[in-house]
Amino acid sequence: MKKQFQQLSIYGVGQIFNLVTPLIVVPYLVLVCGVENYGKISIGMAVSFFLMVFIDYGTDISAVKDISVQRNNPSQLKSIIATTLGAKAILFLVTTALFSGLIATVPFFHQEYLLFYLGIPILLGQLVNPTGILQGLEHFTSITVMTIVSKLLYVLLIFTCIQSTSDYIYVNLFWGIANTVAYSILLVYSLKKHHIVRSDFQMSAIKHLLHSNFSLFSSQLFVSLQMYAPVVFLGYFGSNFWAGQYRIVEQILVIFKTYLLLFFNFVYPRICYLVETNRPEAFRYWRTFNGLNFVFIAGAMVVLFTCASWVVGFFTPTHRDTIAELLQIGIGIPLLMAVSVPLKQLVLGFGCQREYTRITLFVVLLTLIILAMVIPFYQVKGVLYVLLVAELLTAILFYLFLKERLKRI
């Protein structure tokens, strides 16, 4: 347990950079580019982040679990890494080609074609992202170094190159460049360390991965839709200004949402390993870490609710009261995520990917339908209420599925 807390501390240093970077960058972007253009930036980034799911194809979960379990088997480890990278390379080429076609032909994308084309390097960064390999092996020091390098480079590019309103089209490009540079260094190191060569990339293994991961990919696809569709829907059914308002609120909340997802990434490999070797110990480990984490998130949300107006003022001086009210509504989302994300760890740790997919698919489809209905009438406030209900429903369904299994531990 002491070693785990040490690793968490090291991992936490890198995540501080993940959490602090938006606090540095977003106020500057809103000041220089304006709320409306910041809404455009957010829509472009949301689309790129959504497309990243096609490149990962569920390997951000399956590969982590497989690598964690096979960490002491060099030949299996080598095969998993090579197959994962090979699949991601093929999916990157297909996704990039199709998205380029959409930009050229669909009016919603074509009217801001430079913004969307310049977001493609974000996809390249995800292709060379070795985080899944490092998570499975629990090499959190390497992840921390990579995170710090990428975020420092991104901040440097933003403050050096974004000088006028029209520069908003380059923001997502700089995100992609920063990640690609940092990730590539560690990816090359990982390939050399595990002696991976061209002959290790077997098409038969890649085809098997694409087939076996389809269910998990589908669930991740719908989770991603739930995460990134709101800002795109607000821009499509409403205005870029609404999207900008929502994104300011989300950017504050995403500090905690990102923390929760990164905490998931830290705890998940160990849970997968313990589930295979010692289930009572797995549950104790899960309960200890996630219980402390919930207390931290609950306290942070109380502080954020109290200081909502001041926090919003840090990001933008305009429409401060309106956005602060929206923030106070949205505070419930990270709090509910602090319950649903740990339950997700157990569902996937027990290998119940099909059930996870069914629950996720149901919740996300319901959420998207309701979002499209409420946005024209209730705008940003309606989006936040829908997302609150969706997160609560997810937690309830996960718990009901796990209830009998937890009794048998």
GULO-249405 format. One record per residue (C-alpha): z negated, x, y negated; residue number from 1. Coordinates in Angstrom, 1 decimal. Layout:
% GULO-249405
R      zz      xx      yy  pos
R       Z       X       Y  NUM
...
END
This chain:
% GULO-249405
R      zz      xx      yy  pos
R     0.0     0.0     0.0    1
R    -0.8     2.9    -2.4    2
R     2.7     4.3    -1.8    3
R     4.2     0.9    -2.6    4
R     2.4     0.7    -5.9    5
R     3.6     4.2    -6.8    6
R     7.2     3.1    -6.0    7
R     6.7     0.0    -8.0    8
R     5.5     2.0   -11.0    9
R     8.5     4.3   -10.8   10
R    10.8     1.3   -10.4   11
R     9.1    -0.4   -13.3   12
R     9.9     2.5   -15.7   13
R    13.6     1.8   -15.2   14
R    13.2    -1.9   -15.5   15
R    11.4    -1.4   -18.9   16
R    14.7    -0.1   -20.1   17
R    16.5    -3.2   -18.7   18
R    14.0    -5.4   -20.5   19
R    13.9    -3.5   -23.8   20
R    17.7    -3.0   -24.2   21
R    18.4    -6.6   -25.2   22
R    15.6    -6.5   -27.7   23
R    17.3    -3.6   -29.4   24
R    20.9    -4.7   -29.0   25
R    21.0    -8.5   -29.5   26
R    19.5    -8.7   -33.0   27
R    22.0    -6.0   -34.1   28
R    25.0    -7.9   -32.5   29
R    23.9   -11.2   -34.1   30
R    23.5    -9.5   -37.5   31
R    26.9    -7.8   -37.4   32
R    29.0   -10.2   -35.4   33
R    27.3   -13.6   -36.2   34
R    26.0   -16.3   -33.9   35
R    29.4   -17.8   -33.2   36
R    30.9   -14.4   -32.1   37
R    27.8   -13.6   -30.2   38
R    28.5   -16.9   -28.3   39
R    32.0   -15.5   -27.5   40
R    30.5   -12.2   -26.3   41
R    28.1   -14.2   -24.1   42
R    30.9   -16.4   -22.6   43
R    32.9   -13.3   -21.8   44
R    30.0   -11.5   -20.2   45
R    29.0   -14.6   -18.2   46
R    32.5   -14.9   -16.7   47
R    32.4   -11.2   -15.8   48
R    29.0   -11.5   -14.2   49
R    30.2   -14.5   -12.2   50
R    33.2   -12.6   -10.9   51
R    30.9    -9.8    -9.8   52
R    29.7   -12.2    -7.1   53
R    33.2   -12.1    -5.5   54
R    33.0    -8.3    -5.4   55
R    29.5    -8.1    -3.9   56
R    30.4   -10.9    -1.4   57
R    26.7   -11.2    -0.4   58
R    26.3    -7.5     0.4   59
R    23.7    -7.2    -2.4   60
R    21.5    -9.1     0.1   61
R    22.9    -8.4     3.6   62
R    23.5    -4.7     3.1   63
R    20.0    -4.2     1.7   64
R    18.5    -5.9     4.7   65
R    20.8    -4.0     7.2   66
R    20.2    -0.6     5.6   67
R    16.5    -1.2     5.5   68
R    16.3    -2.1     9.2   69
R    18.7     0.8    10.2   70
R    17.3     3.4     7.8   71
R    16.3     5.7    10.8   72
R    19.7     5.4    12.6   73
R    22.1     7.7    10.8   74
R    25.3     6.5    12.6   75
R    24.6     2.8    11.9   76
R    23.6     3.6     8.3   77
R    26.8     5.4     7.8   78
R    28.8     2.5     9.2   79
R    27.0    -0.1     7.0   80
R    27.6     1.9     3.8   81
R    31.3     2.6     4.5   82
R    32.0    -1.0     5.5   83
R    30.3    -2.4     2.5   84
R    32.1    -0.1     0.0   85
R    35.5    -0.8     1.7   86
R    35.0    -4.5     1.5   87
R    34.0    -4.3    -2.2   88
R    37.1    -2.2    -3.0   89
R    39.4    -4.8    -1.5   90
R    37.6    -7.6    -3.2   91
R    37.7    -5.8    -6.6   92
R    41.5    -5.4    -6.5   93
R    42.0    -9.1    -5.5   94
R    39.5   -10.4    -8.1   95
R    40.9    -8.3   -10.9   96
R    44.5    -9.3   -10.2   97
R    43.7   -13.0   -10.0   98
R    41.5   -13.0   -13.1   99
R    44.2   -11.1   -15.1  100
R    46.6   -14.0   -14.1  101
R    44.1   -16.6   -15.4  102
R    43.7   -14.8   -18.7  103
R    47.4   -14.8   -19.2  104
R    48.0   -18.5   -18.3  105
R    44.8   -20.5   -19.0  106
R    44.4   -21.4   -22.7  107
R    40.6   -21.2   -22.6  108
R    40.8   -17.6   -21.6  109
R    44.1   -16.7   -23.4  110
R    42.8   -17.5   -26.8  111
R    40.3   -14.7   -26.5  112
R    42.4   -12.6   -24.1  113
R    41.3    -9.2   -25.5  114
R    37.6   -10.1   -25.0  115
R    38.2   -11.1   -21.4  116
R    40.5    -8.2   -20.5  117
R    38.1    -5.7   -22.0  118
R    35.4    -7.2   -19.8  119
R    37.1    -6.1   -16.6  120
R    35.4    -2.7   -16.6  121
R    32.2    -4.6   -15.8  122
R    33.8    -5.4   -12.5  123
R    34.6    -1.8   -12.0  124
R    31.0    -0.9   -12.6  125
R    29.9    -3.3    -9.9  126
R    32.4    -1.8    -7.5  127
R    30.8     1.6    -7.8  128
R    27.2     0.3    -8.0  129
R    25.1     2.0    -5.3  130
R    22.0    -0.1    -6.0  131
R    22.1    -1.9    -2.7  132
R    22.2     1.4    -0.7  133
R    19.3     2.8    -2.7  134
R    17.3    -0.4    -2.5  135
R    17.7    -0.6     1.3  136
R    16.4     3.0     1.6  137
R    13.7     2.3    -1.0  138
R    14.9     5.2    -3.2  139
R    13.6     3.7    -6.4  140
R    13.4     6.9    -8.3  141
R    17.2     7.2    -8.1  142
R    17.6     3.6    -9.3  143
R    15.3     4.3   -12.2  144
R    17.3     7.3   -13.3  145
R    20.6     5.5   -13.0  146
R    19.3     2.5   -15.0  147
R    18.0     4.7   -17.8  148
R    21.2     6.6   -18.1  149
R    23.4     3.4   -18.2  150
R    21.2     1.6   -20.8  151
R    21.0     4.6   -23.1  152
R    24.7     5.1   -23.0  153
R    25.3     1.4   -23.7  154
R    22.9     1.3   -26.7  155
R    24.6     4.5   -28.1  156
R    28.1     2.9   -27.8  157
R    27.0    -0.3   -29.4  158
R    25.3     1.2   -32.5  159
R    28.1     3.8   -32.9  160
R    31.1     1.6   -32.4  161
R    30.2    -2.0   -33.4  162
R    30.4    -2.0   -37.2  163
R    32.2    -5.2   -38.2  164
R    32.6    -8.8   -37.1  165
R    35.9    -8.3   -35.3  166
R    34.3    -5.6   -33.1  167
R    32.7    -8.2   -30.9  168
R    35.6    -7.9   -28.4  169
R    34.4    -4.4   -27.5  170
R    30.8    -5.2   -26.5  171
R    31.5    -6.1   -22.9  172
R    33.8    -3.1   -22.6  173
R    30.9    -0.8   -23.5  174
R    28.6    -2.5   -20.9  175
R    31.3    -1.8   -18.3  176
R    31.8     1.8   -19.3  177
R    28.1     2.6   -19.4  178
R    27.5     1.2   -15.9  179
R    30.6     2.7   -14.4  180
R    29.6     6.2   -15.6  181
R    26.0     6.0   -14.4  182
R    26.8     4.3   -11.1  183
R    29.6     6.6   -10.2  184
R    27.4     9.7   -10.3  185
R    24.9     8.3    -7.8  186
R    27.6     6.7    -5.6  187
R    29.3    10.1    -5.2  188
R    26.0    11.7    -4.4  189
R    25.2     9.0    -1.8  190
R    28.6     9.4    -0.1  191
R    28.1    13.1     0.2  192
R    24.6    12.8     1.4  193
R    25.5    10.5     4.2  194
R    28.7    12.4     5.0  195
R    31.0     9.4     4.6  196
R    34.7    10.2     4.9  197
R    37.9     8.2     4.8  198
R    37.9     7.7     8.6  199
R    34.6     5.8     8.4  200
R    36.3     2.9     6.6  201
R    37.3     0.7     9.5  202
R    39.4    -2.4     8.7  203
R    38.1    -4.2    11.7  204
R    34.5    -3.8    10.5  205
R    35.5    -4.8     7.0  206
R    37.1    -8.0     8.3  207
R    34.0    -8.8    10.4  208
R    31.8    -8.3     7.3  209
R    34.0   -10.7     5.2  210
R    33.8   -13.3     8.0  211
R    30.1   -13.0     8.7  212
R    29.1   -12.9     5.0  213
R    31.1   -15.9     3.9  214
R    28.1   -18.2     4.2  215
R    25.9   -15.9     2.2  216
R    28.7   -15.3    -0.3  217
R    29.1   -19.0    -0.8  218
R    25.4   -19.5    -1.6  219
R    25.4   -16.5    -4.0  220
R    28.5   -17.9    -5.6  221
R    26.8   -21.2    -6.4  222
R    23.6   -19.5    -7.6  223
R    25.8   -17.5   -10.0  224
R    27.5   -20.6   -11.2  225
R    24.1   -22.1   -12.0  226
R    23.1   -19.0   -13.9  227
R    26.3   -18.5   -15.9  228
R    28.0   -21.9   -16.1  229
R    25.7   -23.3   -18.9  230
R    26.9   -20.9   -21.6  231
R    30.6   -21.3   -20.5  232
R    30.2   -25.1   -20.4  233
R    28.6   -25.1   -23.8  234
R    31.6   -23.2   -25.2  235
R    34.1   -25.4   -23.4  236
R    32.6   -28.9   -23.9  237
R    30.8   -28.1   -27.2  238
R    31.3   -25.0   -29.4  239
R    30.9   -21.3   -29.5  240
R    28.0   -21.9   -31.9  241
R    26.1   -23.9   -29.3  242
R    26.8   -21.2   -26.8  243
R    25.4   -18.6   -29.3  244
R    22.2   -20.7   -29.8  245
R    21.7   -21.1   -26.0  246
R    22.4   -17.4   -25.4  247
R    19.8   -16.3   -27.9  248
R    17.2   -18.5   -26.1  249
R    18.5   -17.3   -22.7  250
R    18.4   -13.6   -23.9  251
R    14.7   -14.0   -24.6  252
R    14.1   -15.7   -21.3  253
R    16.4   -13.4   -19.4  254
R    14.0   -10.6   -20.0  255
R    11.6   -12.4   -17.6  256
R    14.3   -13.8   -15.3  257
R    15.8   -10.3   -14.9  258
R    12.3    -8.9   -14.3  259
R    11.8   -11.5   -11.5  260
R    15.1   -10.8    -9.9  261
R    14.4    -7.0   -10.0  262
R    11.0    -7.7    -8.6  263
R    12.8    -9.5    -5.8  264
R    14.9    -6.5    -5.2  265
R    11.9    -4.3    -5.0  266
R     9.9    -6.4    -2.6  267
R    12.7    -7.8    -0.4  268
R    13.6    -4.7     1.6  269
R    10.0    -4.2     2.6  270
R     9.7    -7.8     3.6  271
R    12.8    -7.6     5.7  272
R    11.5    -4.5     7.5  273
R     8.0    -6.0     8.1  274
R     9.4    -9.3     9.3  275
R    11.1    -7.4    12.1  276
R     8.0    -5.3    13.0  277
R     4.9    -7.1    11.9  278
R     5.1   -10.7    10.5  279
R     1.4   -11.1     9.6  280
R     1.6    -7.9     7.6  281
R     4.9    -9.1     6.0  282
R     3.2   -12.3     4.8  283
R     0.1   -10.4     3.5  284
R     2.4    -8.1     1.6  285
R     4.5   -11.0     0.2  286
R     1.4   -13.0    -0.9  287
R    -0.3   -10.0    -2.6  288
R     2.7    -8.8    -4.6  289
R     4.1   -12.2    -5.6  290
R     0.6   -13.7    -6.3  291
R    -0.1   -10.9    -8.8  292
R     3.4   -11.3   -10.2  293
R     2.9   -15.1   -10.8  294
R    -0.3   -14.5   -12.7  295
R     1.5   -12.0   -15.0  296
R     4.4   -14.3   -15.6  297
R     2.1   -17.3   -16.4  298
R     0.2   -15.2   -18.9  299
R     3.4   -14.0   -20.5  300
R     4.8   -17.5   -20.9  301
R     1.6   -18.7   -22.6  302
R     2.0   -15.9   -25.1  303
R     5.7   -16.5   -25.6  304
R     5.1   -20.3   -26.2  305
R     2.5   -19.5   -28.9  306
R     4.7   -16.9   -30.6  307
R     8.1   -18.6   -30.1  308
R     9.0   -18.8   -33.8  309
R     8.1   -15.2   -34.5  310
R    10.1   -14.0   -31.4  311
R    13.2   -16.0   -32.4  312
R    12.9   -14.6   -35.9  313
R    13.2   -11.1   -34.4  314
R    16.6   -12.1   -33.0  315
R    18.0   -14.1   -35.9  316
R    16.7   -15.4   -39.2  317
R    19.0   -18.5   -39.2  318
R    18.2   -21.8   -37.5  319
R    14.8   -20.3   -36.6  320
R    12.9   -23.5   -36.1  321
R    15.6   -25.2   -34.0  322
R    16.0   -22.2   -31.6  323
R    12.2   -21.8   -31.4  324
R    11.9   -25.4   -30.2  325
R    14.6   -24.7   -27.6  326
R    12.7   -21.6   -26.5  327
R     9.5   -23.5   -25.9  328
R    11.4   -25.9   -23.6  329
R    13.0   -23.1   -21.7  330
R     9.7   -21.2   -21.0  331
R     9.2   -23.3   -17.9  332
R    12.3   -21.8   -16.2  333
R    10.8   -18.3   -15.6  334
R     7.5   -19.9   -14.6  335
R     9.2   -21.9   -11.9  336
R    11.3   -18.9   -10.9  337
R     8.1   -17.1   -10.2  338
R     7.6   -19.6    -7.4  339
R    11.2   -20.2    -6.2  340
R    12.2   -16.5    -6.0  341
R     9.3   -15.5    -3.6  342
R    10.1   -18.4    -1.4  343
R    13.7   -17.2    -1.4  344
R    12.5   -13.9    -0.1  345
R    10.9   -15.5     2.9  346
R    13.9   -17.8     3.7  347
R    16.3   -14.8     3.7  348
R    13.7   -12.4     5.3  349
R    13.4   -14.8     8.2  350
R    17.2   -14.7     8.6  351
R    17.8   -18.3     7.6  352
R    21.0   -17.7     5.6  353
R    22.6   -21.0     6.6  354
R    19.7   -23.1     5.5  355
R    19.5   -21.1     2.3  356
R    23.1   -21.8     1.6  357
R    22.8   -25.5     2.2  358
R    19.8   -25.8    -0.2  359
R    21.5   -23.7    -2.8  360
R    24.8   -25.5    -2.6  361
R    23.1   -28.9    -2.9  362
R    21.0   -27.9    -6.0  363
R    23.9   -26.1    -7.8  364
R    26.5   -28.8    -7.3  365
R    24.0   -31.4    -8.6  366
R    23.1   -29.2   -11.5  367
R    26.8   -28.6   -12.5  368
R    27.6   -32.3   -12.4  369
R    24.7   -33.2   -14.5  370
R    25.3   -30.4   -17.0  371
R    28.9   -31.6   -17.6  372
R    27.5   -35.1   -18.2  373
R    24.7   -34.2   -20.6  374
R    26.1   -31.4   -22.8  375
R    28.3   -33.7   -25.1  376
R    25.2   -35.9   -25.8  377
R    22.2   -33.6   -25.6  378
R    23.7   -30.2   -26.4  379
R    21.5   -27.1   -25.7  380
R    18.3   -29.1   -25.3  381
R    19.9   -31.1   -22.4  382
R    21.0   -27.9   -20.7  383
R    17.5   -26.5   -20.7  384
R    15.9   -29.7   -19.3  385
R    18.5   -29.8   -16.5  386
R    17.9   -26.1   -15.6  387
R    14.1   -26.8   -15.4  388
R    14.6   -29.7   -13.0  389
R    17.0   -27.6   -10.9  390
R    14.5   -24.7   -10.6  391
R    11.7   -27.1    -9.6  392
R    13.9   -28.8    -7.0  393
R    14.9   -25.4    -5.5  394
R    11.2   -24.4    -5.1  395
R    10.3   -27.7    -3.5  396
R    13.2   -27.6    -1.0  397
R    12.4   -23.9    -0.1  398
R     8.8   -24.8     0.5  399
R     9.5   -27.8     2.6  400
R    11.8   -25.7     4.8  401
R     9.2   -22.9     5.2  402
R     6.1   -25.1     5.6  403
R     6.1   -25.1     9.4  404
R     7.1   -21.5     9.8  405
R     4.3   -20.3     7.5  406
R     1.8   -22.2     9.7  407
R     2.9   -20.2    12.7  408
R     2.2   -16.8    11.1  409
END
